[in-house]
Amino acid sequence: MEAVYAAALDAEVGENVMIDWSIEASTFGNCNCDYCCPCQFELRPTHGDCKGVEVGRIERGHFGDVVLDGLHWALLFAWPGAIFEGDGAMQAIIDERADDRQRKALLAVLHGGETEEATTHWWVFHAMSSTVHEPIFKPIDFAVDYEKRSARATIPGILETSGRPIISPATGEEHRVRIDIPAGIEFEIAEIGSASTKATGPIALDLKDSYGQFNMLHHTGKGVVRSRK
């Protein structure tokens, strides 16, 4: 995998100098945990294992001199236990609109390349995966509304996922709840909802009304860019 990173841009950088990159993105995720995902609270996953999907749209981004604005990606993942126990599997799906240099750049970032150790969730996901499936390049139709806790994503023949607000069984009204992690490696604040996913391929998913996460992220090779002190 190091060869992928080295070839990511054909960039001429000094030895041991990381490529400068930044990604600001709107993201949506769904995993098999309950709405109050225990993993966010340093507890074991609801059902013992962890599996799910992350989909994102880059609002502003670059990798060296490669512009990444507007590109979509998806990550499918599965671990037999908690993420930190490892032995997981993951697969990246990259927007087919990306040209060759953009594909290599985005894949490098999603696989934890050009990133300080354990400073982004992408680095951790890759480090905790003993199986990294070959990436695929497909059209990704994605829409997300952070405030409304609404999202949908389609990758033909591979993925259908959607998110909605949690509905209170007591009142029938939308229930709004957030998770705030000031020192997190993925987000600072995420809106939480209900989500469902069907995915085929080496990482198959069949999730119904489980944990849904809607958030903005801002990552660089040094980790999460904090908006609050």
C-alpha positions in Angstrom: 0.0 0.0 0.0 2.9 2.3 0.5 3.5 2.2 -3.2 0.0 3.6 -3.7 0.8 6.6 -1.6 4.1 7.2 -3.2 2.5 7.2 -6.6 -0.5 9.2 -5.5 0.6 12.4 -7.2 3.9 11.7 -8.8 4.7 14.6 -6.5 8.3 15.7 -5.9 8.5 16.1 -2.2 11.5 15.7 0.1 12.1 12.5 1.9 9.9 12.1 5.0 7.9 15.2 4.1 4.1 14.6 4.0 2.1 15.9 1.2 -0.1 18.8 2.3 -3.8 18.0 2.0 -7.1 19.2 3.4 -10.7 18.0 3.0 -13.8 19.7 4.2 -16.8 17.5 3.6 -20.5 16.8 4.2 -20.8 13.2 5.4 -23.4 10.6 6.3 -22.8 7.3 8.0 -24.8 4.2 9.0 -23.6 1.4 11.3 -25.3 -1.6 12.9 -25.4 -0.1 16.4 -28.4 1.3 18.2 -29.1 5.1 17.8 -26.9 5.8 20.8 -23.8 4.1 19.2 -21.8 2.8 22.2 -18.5 3.1 20.2 -18.8 6.9 20.5 -18.7 6.4 24.3 -15.7 4.0 24.4 -18.1 1.0 24.9 -18.4 -2.2 22.9 -20.6 -2.2 19.8 -24.3 -2.9 20.4 -24.2 -6.4 18.8 -20.6 -7.2 19.5 -19.4 -6.5 15.9 -19.2 -3.3 13.9 -20.2 -2.9 10.3 -21.4 0.1 8.2 -20.9 2.7 5.6 -19.7 6.3 5.3 -20.5 8.5 2.3 -19.2 12.0 1.7 -19.1 14.9 -0.6 -16.0 17.1 -0.6 -17.0 20.8 -0.4 -13.4 22.0 -0.5 -10.3 19.9 -0.8 -6.9 19.5 -2.2 -4.0 17.0 -2.0 -0.9 18.8 -3.0 -1.9 20.6 -6.1 -4.7 18.3 -6.9 -8.1 19.9 -6.4 -10.8 17.5 -5.0 -13.8 19.9 -4.8 -17.2 18.3 -5.5 -16.0 14.6 -5.5 -17.9 11.9 -3.7 -16.6 8.8 -1.9 -18.0 5.9 0.1 -16.3 3.5 2.5 -17.7 0.1 3.4 -16.3 -1.5 6.6 -16.8 -4.5 8.9 -15.0 -5.7 12.1 -15.8 -9.0 13.9 -15.6 -7.1 17.3 -14.8 -3.6 18.3 -12.8 -1.5 15.9 -9.8 -1.2 18.2 -9.5 -5.0 18.2 -8.7 -5.0 14.5 -9.0 -7.8 11.9 -11.5 -5.8 10.0 -12.2 -5.4 6.3 -12.8 -2.2 4.3 -13.4 -1.1 0.7 -13.2 2.4 -0.8 -15.5 3.4 -3.6 -14.4 6.5 -5.5 -16.4 8.9 -7.6 -15.9 7.8 -11.2 -15.8 11.5 -12.2 -12.4 11.8 -10.6 -9.5 11.7 -13.0 -6.5 9.5 -12.4 -4.6 11.9 -10.1 -7.7 12.7 -8.1 -8.4 9.0 -7.7 -5.0 8.3 -6.4 -5.0 11.3 -4.1 -8.4 10.5 -2.5 -7.6 6.8 -2.1 -4.3 7.7 -0.3 -6.2 9.9 2.2 -9.0 7.3 2.8 -6.4 4.7 3.4 -4.7 6.8 6.0 -1.8 7.9 3.9 0.1 11.2 4.3 -1.5 11.4 7.8 0.1 11.5 11.3 -0.5 8.4 13.3 -4.1 7.9 14.6 -5.2 11.4 14.0 -8.1 10.7 11.6 -10.7 8.0 11.6 -9.6 7.0 8.1 -6.1 6.3 9.5 -7.6 4.1 12.3 -10.0 2.3 10.0 -7.2 1.3 7.6 -4.8 0.4 10.4 -7.5 -1.8 12.0 -8.3 -3.6 8.8 -6.4 -6.8 7.9 -8.3 -7.0 4.6 -8.3 -4.0 2.3 -10.3 -4.8 -0.8 -9.4 -3.2 -4.1 -11.1 0.2 -4.6 -13.8 0.5 -7.2 -14.8 3.6 -9.3 -18.5 4.1 -9.8 -21.0 7.0 -10.1 -22.2 8.0 -6.6 -25.5 9.9 -6.2 -25.4 11.5 -2.8 -27.5 14.2 -1.1 -27.4 15.1 2.6 -29.0 17.8 4.8 -27.2 18.1 8.1 -29.8 20.2 9.8 -32.7 18.1 8.7 -31.0 14.8 9.5 -31.8 13.6 6.0 -29.6 11.8 3.5 -29.6 9.3 0.6 -26.9 7.7 -1.5 -27.0 5.3 -4.4 -24.2 3.5 -6.1 -25.7 1.3 -8.9 -25.4 -2.4 -8.2 -23.6 -1.8 -4.9 -25.2 0.5 -2.4 -28.5 2.0 -1.3 -28.5 3.9 1.9 -30.7 6.6 3.5 -31.1 8.5 6.8 -34.0 10.3 8.5 -34.7 11.9 11.9 -35.5 9.7 14.9 -39.2 9.6 15.6 -40.3 9.5 19.2 -42.5 6.5 19.9 -44.2 8.6 22.7 -45.1 11.7 20.7 -44.7 10.8 17.0 -42.5 13.9 16.7 -39.0 14.2 15.4 -36.4 13.8 18.2 -33.2 15.8 17.7 -30.1 14.7 19.5 -26.3 15.3 18.9 -23.0 13.8 19.9 -20.3 16.3 20.9 -16.7 15.0 20.9 -14.3 18.0 21.4 -11.2 15.8 20.9 -12.6 13.3 18.4 -10.7 12.1 15.4 -13.8 12.2 13.1 -16.0 15.1 14.0 -16.7 17.6 16.7 -20.5 17.5 16.6 -22.7 15.0 14.7 -26.5 15.0 14.3 -27.9 11.6 15.0 -30.8 9.9 13.2 -32.1 6.6 12.0 -30.6 5.0 8.9 -30.9 1.9 6.7 -28.5 0.4 4.2 -28.3 -2.4 1.7 -24.9 -3.2 0.2 -23.6 -6.0 -1.9 -20.1 -7.2 -2.8 -17.2 -8.3 -0.5 -18.7 -6.3 2.4 -22.4 -6.9 2.4 -24.8 -4.9 4.6 -28.4 -5.2 5.5 -29.2 -2.5 8.1 -32.6 -1.3 9.1 -33.3 1.7 11.4 -30.0 1.7 13.1 -27.4 4.4 14.0 -27.4 7.3 11.5 -24.7 10.0 11.6 -24.8 13.4 9.8 -21.8 15.7 10.2 -19.4 18.0 8.6 -15.7 17.1 8.8 -12.5 19.0 8.2 -9.4 16.8 8.1 -5.8 17.4 7.2 -2.7 15.3 7.5 -2.4 16.5 11.1 -5.9 15.5 12.1 -9.2 17.2 12.7 -9.2 21.0 12.3 -11.0 22.3 15.4 -13.5 25.1 15.1 -13.7 25.4 18.9 -11.0 25.6 21.6 
